[in-house]
Amino acid sequence: MTANTHVSVLLAEAVAGLTIHSNGIYVDATFGRGGHSRAILAALGARGQLIALDRDPAAIAAGATLSDPRFRLVHAAFSEFDAVLDRLGVGQVDGVLLDIGVSSPQLNTPERGMSFRFDAPLDMRMDTTQGETAAEFLARASQSELERVIRDYGEERFAHAIAKALVAARGEHGISRTGQLATLVAQVVRTREPGQHPATRTFQALRIHVNRELEELSLVLPRALARLRPGGRLAVICFHSLEDRIVKRFMRDAAHPPQPPKGVPLRAVDLPQPVANLVGKAMFPSDAEIAANPRCRSAVLRVAQKVGPVAGPSQDGASQKPGAAQRRTSVTPARGRGAGGGGK
Ligand SMILES: C[S@@+](CC[C@H](N)C(=O)[O-])C[C@H]1O[C@@H](n2cnc3c(N)ncnc32)[C@H](O)[C@@H]1O
């Protein structure tokens, strides 16, 4: 495996969760290196469509190898979901996949600055064309802001001490490299779970902050669900509890909307109605998948289905019943057009 490859997680489970209609319209909002996209294309028929998004220009460049007339790839954050679909003239869709988090190439490319395994500039942005880098944030944030980010996004109990040490160190020589940050944090965090680098939680926290990862997720979930046609599926893969909590609550509230207090004079028809059903239980990688790809060990897949009468897929009405086995074919070879541009 090279630094530029990504092993897709819960691949068969996620694609099965979408119950692909052969001529439906699907969105892979986190293209990465296109493993899920290729599997969706393999299940789609000639008139199906797949729109993929990624905010990382390196993912967009990698997508240029996936040439298929049914496929369009857009450089955009998934919070721009509606604007992207509007621009492409797409209304409702049959399924949306979100495989949240970072790709292996992002972690394995030193100059992305996401890993303490390499000494490199502290960038951490998924979209390297815009926004504040981690180094810039570390240079300007107040101690209390640093502490909040490291505590809330890293679930780090030494957040106060780390923030204090960062503020002292930046006054002396600035903090611009991953190696510096990892060494500084390791000097403060002296106890750590076995096998975990002392800076793991701080790196995670800064990355989540720099990329507004939790805000992005909170924004895209209602937008994706709103775009689904009745019977359409939303499949979300998360890698840590902060993300999964957001997805779990969102799907739970969509399936069991909070009701007004008892005694409020409302007719049954005026009570909040479910907008989605939960599909099965949360799914986790098998022992075999974890053995082959240890990075997937914390992954969890949740699927919800939009409620309402199922009129058939976007294009031809040849719908599969929810839960029916999806058609699996081999991966479509690259041919024809280049990846679509668009976006920023
Ligand atoms: C785990 S990888 C996806 C891997 C992909 N499913 C595959 O099989 O190759 C996550 C991808 O989502 C992208 N991403 C994360 N947050 C994003 C956001 N808010 N908007 C758009 N893309 C995002 C990252 O840049 C990364 O390429």
PDBQT file of the ligand as one rigid body, heavy atoms in Angstrom, charges set to zero:
ROOT
HETATM    1  C1  LIG A 401     -12.595   8.462   5.214  1.00  0.00    +0.000 C 
HETATM    2  S1  LIG A 401     -12.272   9.376   3.773  1.00  0.00    +0.000 S 
HETATM    3  C2  LIG A 401     -13.401   8.713   2.603  1.00  0.00    +0.000 C 
HETATM    4  C3  LIG A 401     -12.873   7.498   1.915  1.00  0.00    +0.000 C 
HETATM    5  C4  LIG A 401     -13.748   7.013   0.786  1.00  0.00    +0.000 C 
HETATM    6  N1  LIG A 401     -15.037   6.566   1.238  1.00  0.00    +0.000 N 
HETATM    7  C5  LIG A 401     -13.047   5.905   0.012  1.00  0.00    +0.000 C 
HETATM    8  O1  LIG A 401     -13.584   4.794  -0.024  1.00  0.00    +0.000 OA
HETATM    9  O2  LIG A 401     -11.987   6.151  -0.539  1.00  0.00    +0.000 OA
HETATM   10  C6  LIG A 401     -13.021  10.900   4.138  1.00  0.00    +0.000 C 
HETATM   11  C7  LIG A 401     -12.936  11.919   3.013  1.00  0.00    +0.000 C 
HETATM   12  O3  LIG A 401     -13.921  12.905   3.295  1.00  0.00    +0.000 OA
HETATM   13  C8  LIG A 401     -13.401  14.156   3.027  1.00  0.00    +0.000 C 
HETATM   14  N2  LIG A 401     -14.115  15.099   3.887  1.00  0.00    +0.000 N 
HETATM   15  C9  LIG A 401     -14.104  15.154   5.221  1.00  0.00    +0.000 A 
HETATM   16  N3  LIG A 401     -14.885  16.136   5.659  1.00  0.00    +0.000 NA
HETATM   17  C10 LIG A 401     -15.423  16.697   4.547  1.00  0.00    +0.000 A 
HETATM   18  C11 LIG A 401     -16.342  17.767   4.336  1.00  0.00    +0.000 A 
HETATM   19  N4  LIG A 401     -16.850  18.461   5.352  1.00  0.00    +0.000 N 
HETATM   20  N5  LIG A 401     -16.711  18.047   3.082  1.00  0.00    +0.000 NA
HETATM   21  C12 LIG A 401     -16.213  17.343   2.021  1.00  0.00    +0.000 A 
HETATM   22  N6  LIG A 401     -15.330  16.340   2.160  1.00  0.00    +0.000 NA
HETATM   23  C13 LIG A 401     -14.944  16.027   3.410  1.00  0.00    +0.000 A 
HETATM   24  C14 LIG A 401     -11.933  14.079   3.349  1.00  0.00    +0.000 C 
HETATM   25  O4  LIG A 401     -11.213  15.058   2.630  1.00  0.00    +0.000 OA
HETATM   26  C15 LIG A 401     -11.607  12.657   2.922  1.00  0.00    +0.000 C 
HETATM   27  O5  LIG A 401     -11.118  12.625   1.616  1.00  0.00    +0.000 OA
ENDROOT
TORSDOF 0
